[in-house]
């Protein structure tokens, strides 16, 4: 898929592909999409999760096909429709959908965070809602869908245990992550690794406001020694946050780690152009600790 947004830096915008499942509109960040192809027959996998349709091999690469209709508890998909082949968390997965409507370019500011009546942090598979021409499009949390099917694809918290006993250190680390579940897992992992002083922010805007408050109060060097940020977040994404931090003479010395499921070759170049000090894919929690050690010269 050709898209201009991936070539631009720090715009706080994204492109959302609108697609249809069972008559309802859903969305996915275009940055996660590798290609869209017509449905093709799949080979069922014995004892697989109910949402796994099977496997197939386009261009000699084996890909798992996920029945999105089943994930959304709307029955089983029938042959036909399209496969949206995605690439994130170092996984290539095909999602079976009915049809594709088109691409919308939106600002993260315009994405509405689902309320507690729509979804819970632990159980929901929606990361946001956008309104286009009077129609609501629900952006799905594809990482959580895959983790629910196979927990081994999520954060590998066992990697922290492999680091062994570590002495605690009161270095202030700011983390910007909109998923409360992932934020808790990351913070718990960092605390197990000895980093006890964690300041949490639910999005890039909240993180930047905290940095600005410390900067203006003259306490930045005391209160923020390192920033960890996701990319996909409402109000302000991680790339915009990185750009703001690295383009301000008073804050550009703060090491920035982008920790996201979207760290592929294209997005890595974008992060480098913005000045990120390190970029890691989200399952690599053990490597995250090692990079923090290096950047803080533990």
N, C-alpha and C positions, 0 to 999 in steps of 0.2 A: 504494500500500500504506500502510495506517495503522500506525504504530508509535510507542510511547511513548518508546523509548530515545533517539530523535533529539531529544527535547525536554529531556533531562536532561544535566547537565554534570558531567564529571569523575568518573563512577561507575566507570571502568575496566571497563565491561561493553560487550558488543555483542550484537546479535541476528544469528543465523546461520540462513539459509534452507537446509534440507536438501532436496536433490533427487536424483533417480536417473538414472544413465546406464548402460545395459547391466547392470542388476541391482546396481550398486554405489552407495553413498551418498557424496555430495559436498556441500560447503557453500560459501556465498558470504555475505559481510557484507551484511545488509539495506540498509545505507547506500548500497550501490552500485546497488540495484535501483530502477528507475523504475516498472515494472509487469510483470505476468505475463499473457500472452495465449495463447489456443489457437494451435496451429500453423496457418500459412496458406501457400499456395504461394508460392515465390520465383522470381525471374527469374535464371537463371545468368549469371555475368559471365565473358566470354571471358578465357582466360589467367590466371584468378584463382588464388590459393593453394588447394591441395587442401582446406583446412579451411573455405574460404568457400563456403557453399551458394549464396549469391546475394543479391539485394536485394529489398526489398518496401517498400510505402508505407502503413503504418497512419496514419490521420489526416493524410494529405498530407505526411508527413515521411519521406524515404528513409532506410532503416536497412539496414545490412549484417547478414546472418544467418551465424553461425558454427556449424559442425557440431562440437559438443563431443565427440561420440563419436569423430570423426576426430582431434581434438586429443589425445585420450587414447589414440590408437592402438588403437581397438576397432572398426575398420571404418567403414562409412558409415551415417548415420541414414536411416531411412525416413520418408515423410510421416506426420504424426501427432505426438502429444506436445504439448509446450508451448515457447513462446519466453519466456525470461527476458530482458527488455529492461533493459539496464544503462546507467548514466551515470557515467563517471569519465574523468579525463584529458581532459575536454571532448569526449568521444566518446559517442555513443549506439549501442550494439551489442546485437544480439539473439543469445542463445545457445540453441541447440536442445537440449532435454533430454527425457527420456522421461516423467518425472512429478515432482511436487513433494510432499514429505511434510509439511512444516510448519516453524515457526520455533522456534528454541531460544534462550533468553537465557542467556548464559554470561559468565564473567569471563575477561579476558585471562590471568589467572594459571593458568587451567585448560587453556589451549591448549598442546599439546605441540609443540615445534619438531621437524620431521622430522630424523632422524639421517642421517649420511652414507651409511648402508646403504639408505636410502629415496630420498634425492634429493641432488644436488649443488647448490651455490650457483648454478652457471652454467646447469645443464641442467634442474633440477627445476621443476615447476609446482605444487608444494604449499607453502603458507606455514605450515601447522599442521594438527594432528590433535586432534579432541575426541572424548571417549568419552561417549555418551549411552545410558543403559539397556543397558550392555554392548556397544553397537555403536560401531564406529569410523567417524567422519565425517571425510573428508579435505577441508580447506579449500583451494580452488584459487587459484593466483596468476593472476587474470584479466588483470592488467596485463602479465605476462610472456607469456601466451598471445597477446595482441594484438600485443605488440612482436615476438614471433617471426614472426607473420604479416606484419607491416609495421613494420620497424625505425624508420621515420620517425615513428611515434607515441611512441617512447621519448624519453629525455632528448636534447635538441637541443644536444649538446656543441659543435657548430659555432658556436653563438651566442657561446661564449667567445672563439673566434678573432676574431670581429668586434669585440671590445673592444680589440684591439690590444695593444701592449706595455704592461705595467703594472709598476710598481715593487713589490717584495715588501714585506710588512709582517707583523710578528710579533704580530699580535693573536690571542689565544687564542679559538678558536671551538669549541664543543662541538656535535657532531652525533649525534643519536639516530636510527638507521635499522637495521632488522632485516635487510634484504636486503644480503648481503655484496657482491653485484654492483653494486647501486645505490649502496651506501655508497662503494665504490671509485670509481665514475664521478663522484659528487658531489665527493668529496675531490680527485680528480685535476683536476676542473674548477675548484674553488676555488683549488687551488695554481697552476694556469695563470693565474688571475686575480690572483695575488699574495698570496693568503692561505695562508701556509705553516704556521702553527701550528694544526693541527686535532687535536682530541681526539675520538676515536670511541667510541661506545657502541652496543651491539647492541639495546638496547630502552630504554624510558623508565625502568625501575627502575635499570638500570646508570647512566644519565645522572643520575638524582636522587641516587643514592648518591655519585657523584663530586662533585656540587654540595654535598651535605651535608658531605662530607669537607673540601672547601675552606672552606665556611662555618665549620665548627667549628675549623678550623686557623687561621682569620683570613686566609686567602690568596685569598678569593673574587674580590676586585677585581683581583688579579694573574692569576688562573688561568682565569677565565671571563668573557669580555666579551660573548658572544652565544651563544644556543642556537638550533639548527635542529633541528626534530623532525618525523618522520613521524607519522601518526595511528595506523595499524594496526601494532601491535607486540605480541608476546607479553609476558606478565608485567605490563607497564604500558604503556598506550597514550599517545599524544601529548597527548590532551586532559587526562588525569589528570596527566601531567607538567607541563603548562602551569598547571593549577590549583594544584599544589603550589608551583611557582615563584612564581606571582603572588599567592599567599595568605600567603606568608612575608615578613615585613617586611625580613628580611636578604637576600632574594634577588629581590624583586619588581622591582628596578631593572634586572635583566638583560633585554635585549631578546629576545623569543621570536618566531621565525619558524616557522610551520607550513608545511611543504613536503610536500604529499601529493596523491595522485590523487583524494582525496575532497573537495577544496575546491569544493563546490557552494554554492548559496545557503543551504540549510539548515545545512550544516556551517560555513559562514562565520559565520553568526549565533552558532552555538555557540562558535566560537573567539573571537569578539569578546566574548561574555559572560564567557569565561574570562580575558580580558586579553591575548590574543595581540597582538603589535605589528604583525605582517604575516602574510598567508596567501597562498600561491601554489600553483598546480597544478604537479605534478611535471615536465611537459615544459619549464617556463619557467626553465631553468637560467641563461639570460642575465639575466632579470629578477631572479632570486635574487641574483645578484652586485650588481646595481644597488641592490636594497633593503638588502643588507648595507652597501654603501658609504654609503647614506643614514643607516642606524641607527648606524653607527660614525663618521659624519661624516668619511669618508676625505678 
